[in-house]
Every structure is written in C-alpha cells, then in structure tokens.
Amino acid sequence: MALRHYTLDFKLSTAVDSATTVPDILSIFHEQEMTETVHETNGHGYLGTFVGKNGRLAILRVHSHALVTIDLQCYEEDNIAQLDNLLNALETKLKVILNGNIARIKRLPALVRGAEVDRYWPTADGRLVEYDMDQIVYEEDSAYQNIKILHSQQYGNVLILDNDLNLAESDLAYTQAIMGNGRENYAGKEVLILGGGDGGIISEMVKQKPKMITMLDIDQKVIDACKKYMRGTCGSILDNLKGDCYQILVEDCVPVLKKYVQEGKTFDYVINDLTAIPISTQPEEDSTWEFLRLILDLSIKVLHPSGKYFTQGNAQTLTEALSLYEEQLGKLSCPVAFSKEVTCVPSYLEQWVFYSIWKK
C-alpha cells in the first residue's frame, strides 16, 4: 500500500491574519467530513490538521511569514477525482480570500511514498528526481552489494547497485564516453576493463576487433542479472565468459592488478568502470578515496607507455570533488597528463565528466 502526498503553496505579498483567513476555508474540509484539530504555534500563525473517515489527512498552515501551505495525504487507491476537486476547491477559495495578495501559487504532482517500486532517486549533487519506474524486474543481495534492476518506460531496464543508479539500457552515451567517444582505434590492442559487470563496455569493445579484452568484475550475480535483464546494454556478450577476443574473469581486480604488475604485463588501454569519484572532499578520511588511488596507481603501472586510461568522474556540478581527484593524479608513482570531457548520460539527468589519462 502506498501513500499519495499532494502539496499546494501560496506565496503572499504580505503576511495575513490567520484569525480572519482560516474560518472562510474550513467549510471545504467540513464538506469532506474531515475533523479539525488546531495545534498551538506560540503565535506563529495557524496550524490545523484534518482527518477524514477514509484515511485522508490534510494539514493547513497559515505561516506568519507570508506563506500558506496545504498538504493532503491519502492512500493510493483513493478517488483521484475527488482529491483533485478538493484541491481545486481549496485553491479557488484561497484565491478569493487572498485576492490581490498572492505573489505565486505552486501545486506539485503527488509524491508517492511507500510504494513497492521506488521512483525517486537523487542526482549526484543532491537533487531528487522522479523516474517512471513501474516494475521491479530483479532484486537480490550478493556477497558484495544489493542488486536491483527496475523497469523504466523511458529508459528501459535500469541497474541499481546499493541504491545507486548505475546504468540504464538507454545509456549508450556513457559507454561511448568511457571508451573515448570514437576517437580511439582499438583494433589489435590489449584492453583491460575493471568492473563493467553490466556488459556495456565489453559488448561495444568487441566490435572494434581488439587483440584481447580482459574484463575483471568481482560479482557474478551482477553479470548473471545483466545477462538476463539488461540485454539492451550487453547484447549476448555475457552469455559466455570467454570468446575469440575476450575473457571475463570473476575476480577481485586488486590482486589481479598486483600480479600483472609483478609479471610486467601491460595493456594498451585500461578502462576503469568500478566507481565514481567520491563526493567527499576529505580523501584522507574516506576509504573510497584510498581504493580509488590504489586502482589508479596499479592501473598506470600496467599501462603501456603509449597507452591510455579511461574512467568516469562524477557530475559536472561537483567541482570540489573533481578538483580533488585531479590533485590525486599528481601523486601517482609516475607523472601523468589528463584531459576530460562532459557527456549527458540519459538516465542520470545530469552532465557527467569522463577522464582520459596517459603517462607523460
């Protein structure tokens, strides 16, 4: 069972006297057979709650600072037409009562709370976005993380790991950006992919006819889930863990990278699809930064002198975190140079930064 939460706000030009404003609109709630309870505000306007027999709850607040707010909560199966009529009646009545004193009216679509399918996901910079998720396609906890795949009417199936939106079937732009946006020639090259369990990068990479792609992902359950439910991203590439020009190793990449360093093995390209740059701007206090620096350093050590390292960054708006990441590039075991570009990833609904790094 889910709850629908409606809001209606009136921003006023000047504050109003609640004692003269409130009585004129109480009849609307009484017509809905809602019982009023007045709450003490210590002189800061009026606060009344109204409870109906059908479980509806309305909150009327006449603030002392030139604002009138109405919140209406009801169960999802409640009569939507009746609710619209109630809100329309309240809006019409308040327009009459507050005639000439309304600077702005804002009525938002209903916020659906407690539904089986969560439609609300934050952007990297903390804005709440409502998606059109309508179905839980898959959910399971692996030894490493919670894995969810939800269906979106607009973006297709969407992979969510530990409540972080990772990739949708619509997000070819992400895959292209982390591969260099078509500027690289992968033919006959040795490529290492870190992460990438959704199969998007390796699916696109095999089309470039490289000599060999090695993909390292720690979570078999992510691979299995994407193989079945994210075929718009991975195609058939995950059906087999080995092919003519690729191998997928289900292993922790850190010990494997350390082994490659010891063996002196190098790659023409390393693509890091493990994690975004942390939002935290305190790297010395954040283990994620330590992991990121370790992966960076090991990756550069296995990179051919003329090779390139590609990785995602984070949202373009997170300038402090991105600047801090760029500072870390100056602390690696060998000097590197870098470039970056911004790409709009459809399901992220924000501009995303990608990095290209190479040895000086």
Disulfide bonds with the S-S distance in Angstrom:
none
